[in-house]
Structure formats: structure tokens, C-alpha cells
Amino acid sequence: MTERTESQEFITGLELQAAKQRLEAILFAAEGPVGVRYLARRAGQSCQATRRLLESLQADYANRGVCLVQDGQKYCFSVPDKLTPEPSQPRPKVGLSRQAMEVLALIIIKGALPRKEILQLRGVTSDKALVSLLERKLLTTKRDYLKKALVYDLSEELLERWGFASREELLQEIESRRRGL
């Protein structure tokens, strides 16, 4: 009888491992934190059994490069705090495309412009460049009610990043560099 009990424990051990693997797969495939009920339903087991398995998985992942985190009533895999990069580390700079630089130069020199005028000046559409500049918070938009158009202008954030108080100050700097002063 002792052999039968040991083999039953062995089968239980295999079943436990398979149940953990199912939970791992569900958690890795999830787009965000998921609740115990969701995990239990997807894994085909009770909520109580799922909680025990989650506790076991948390212990398994405790000292690894990935950990199982409980956020309220939900769980997800994450990187331990001690392994995340320091916020003070500089992020790599990603340059602007040539098209984005052209659009930015037009707006610096001409002032706030609607999309139609940018198209006329460049001769090609600038939609992607405008989206890129807006996402980077280098431009802002405002509605020109007289022309019934959306107008693109330099953002305050861009001027602050570059160390200028106003567009005029930026234009003066450009002019002085052009003259070689």
C-alpha cells in the first residue's frame, strides 16, 4: 500500500505542475492583471485551488528575474523593483525624421500654420510628421475659427526644452547663428 500512496503523490505532483503551467500560460498571455475567478475559470479549477497555486507560484518566482505580483485582487507577472532601471538613467535619444524637422522649421519661421498651408509649403502631406511632433509634445493645436481649421504651433514644452522664453527669442538665436554672431 505504501507504493500506491507514493505513486498517487507522484501523479498529484505531476498534476500540480501541469496546473501551475496552465496558470503561468494564462498569466503570460493576459494583457494585464487578471482576477482569481478569471484564472480559475480558464484553468478549469476552483477559486480556492487557484489561490493556493498562485501562492505556490509566487514562492517559485520569488528570487527570479520575473515575479508574480498581486495587485489588489488581481495577479500579473512583472519585473522586481530591484531589477528595474533607475529613473535618473538617461533614455536614449530618438531623432526626428527629416519630414518632421521640415515641418518644425516651417512652424518656427512662419508661426502657427494650418495643415493646408503646411501642405502648400512642403508640396507633400505631413500627417505622419505632425502626429510624431504632437506625440513628442513639440507642437500644440488650436482651432482657428476664422479659417475654420486646426492650427499647429510650437508648444511651451518645446521652448522650455530648448531654453527659450518665446518664439521671438528662438528666432533671434537662429538669426544670430545665421549671421555668425
C-alpha positions in Angstrom: 0.0 0.0 0.0 2.9 2.3 0.6 3.9 2.1 -3.1 0.4 3.1 -4.2 0.4 6.1 -1.9 3.8 7.2 -3.3 2.6 6.8 -6.9 -0.6 8.7 -6.1 1.6 11.6 -4.7 3.8 11.4 -7.8 0.7 11.7 -10.0 -0.6 14.6 -7.8 2.9 16.2 -8.2 2.6 16.0 -12.0 -0.9 17.3 -11.8 0.2 20.2 -9.6 3.0 21.0 -12.1 0.5 20.9 -15.0 -1.9 23.2 -13.1 0.9 25.7 -12.4 1.9 25.6 -16.0 -1.7 26.4 -17.1 -1.8 29.4 -14.8 1.6 30.6 -16.0 0.4 30.4 -19.6 -2.8 32.3 -18.8 -0.9 35.0 -16.9 1.7 35.4 -19.6 -0.9 35.6 -22.3 -3.0 38.1 -20.4 -2.8 41.8 -21.5 -2.9 43.0 -17.9 -3.6 41.9 -14.3 -6.3 39.2 -14.0 -8.5 38.1 -11.2 -8.7 34.8 -9.4 -12.1 34.0 -10.8 -11.0 34.5 -14.3 -7.9 32.4 -13.8 -10.0 29.6 -12.1 -12.5 29.6 -14.9 -9.8 29.5 -17.6 -7.8 26.8 -15.8 -10.9 24.7 -15.0 -10.5 24.6 -11.2 -11.9 26.2 -8.1 -11.0 29.6 -6.8 -9.6 28.1 -3.7 -7.3 25.8 -5.6 -6.3 28.7 -7.9 -5.3 30.8 -4.9 -3.1 28.0 -3.5 -1.5 27.6 -6.8 -0.9 31.4 -7.1 0.8 31.4 -3.7 3.0 28.5 -4.8 3.9 30.3 -8.0 4.7 33.5 -6.0 7.1 31.4 -3.9 8.6 29.8 -7.1 9.3 33.2 -8.7 10.4 35.0 -5.5 14.1 35.3 -6.4 14.0 35.3 -10.2 14.1 38.0 -12.9 10.3 37.9 -13.1 7.9 37.8 -10.2 4.2 37.1 -9.7 2.7 40.3 -8.3 -0.7 40.6 -6.6 -2.3 44.0 -7.2 -5.4 44.1 -5.1 -7.5 41.1 -6.2 -5.6 40.7 -9.5 -2.3 39.0 -10.5 0.3 39.6 -13.2 3.9 38.9 -13.9 6.3 41.8 -13.5 9.9 42.7 -13.1 11.0 43.0 -9.5 11.6 46.6 -8.3 15.3 45.9 -7.6 15.8 45.0 -11.3 14.1 48.0 -12.9 16.3 50.7 -14.2 16.8 53.9 -12.2 14.6 56.8 -13.4 17.7 59.0 -13.4 19.3 57.0 -16.2 19.0 58.9 -19.4 16.8 57.4 -22.0 18.3 57.0 -25.5 17.6 60.0 -27.7 15.5 59.3 -30.7 15.9 61.8 -33.5 13.2 63.4 -35.6 12.6 62.3 -39.2 13.6 64.7 -42.0 9.9 65.4 -42.7 9.3 66.2 -39.0 12.3 68.6 -39.0 11.0 70.4 -42.1 7.5 70.8 -40.6 9.0 72.1 -37.3 11.3 74.5 -39.2 8.3 75.9 -41.1 6.3 76.5 -37.9 9.3 78.1 -36.2 9.9 80.5 -39.1 6.3 81.2 -40.3 4.5 80.8 -37.0 1.3 78.9 -36.4 0.1 77.1 -39.5 -2.9 75.0 -40.6 -2.3 71.7 -42.2 -3.3 73.1 -45.6 -0.6 75.7 -45.6 2.0 73.2 -44.5 1.0 71.0 -47.5 1.3 74.0 -49.8 4.7 75.0 -48.5 6.2 71.5 -48.5 4.3 70.1 -51.5 3.6 66.8 -49.8 1.4 65.7 -47.0 2.8 66.0 -43.5 0.3 63.9 -41.5 2.9 61.4 -40.0 5.3 64.2 -39.2 2.6 66.2 -37.5 1.4 63.2 -35.4 5.1 62.5 -34.4 5.6 66.1 -33.3 2.3 66.1 -31.4 3.2 62.8 -29.7 6.5 64.2 -28.6 4.7 67.4 -27.3 6.8 69.6 -29.6 3.6 71.1 -31.2 0.2 72.1 -29.9 -3.0 72.5 -31.8 -5.7 75.2 -31.6 -8.8 75.9 -33.6 -8.7 79.0 -35.9 -12.4 79.9 -36.0 -12.0 82.4 -38.8 -10.3 79.9 -41.2 -12.3 77.0 -39.6 -9.0 75.0 -39.4 -6.9 73.3 -36.9 -3.6 75.3 -36.5 -0.3 73.8 -35.4 2.0 75.9 -33.3 5.2 75.4 -31.1 4.5 74.1 -27.7 5.6 75.7 -24.5 7.3 72.4 -23.6 9.5 72.7 -26.8 10.5 76.2 -26.0 11.3 75.2 -22.4 13.3 72.1 -23.5 15.4 74.3 -25.9 15.8 77.0 -23.2 13.8 79.8 -24.9 11.1 82.0 -23.3 9.3 82.7 -26.6 9.3 82.1 -30.4 10.8 85.6 -30.9 13.8 84.7 -28.7 14.2 81.4 -30.7 14.1 83.4 -34.0 16.7 85.9 -32.7 19.0 83.0 -31.8 18.5 81.4 -35.3 19.2 84.8 -36.9 22.4 85.4 -34.8 23.7 82.0 -35.7 22.9 82.5 -39.3 24.9 85.8 -39.3 27.7 84.0 -37.4 27.5 86.1 -34.3 
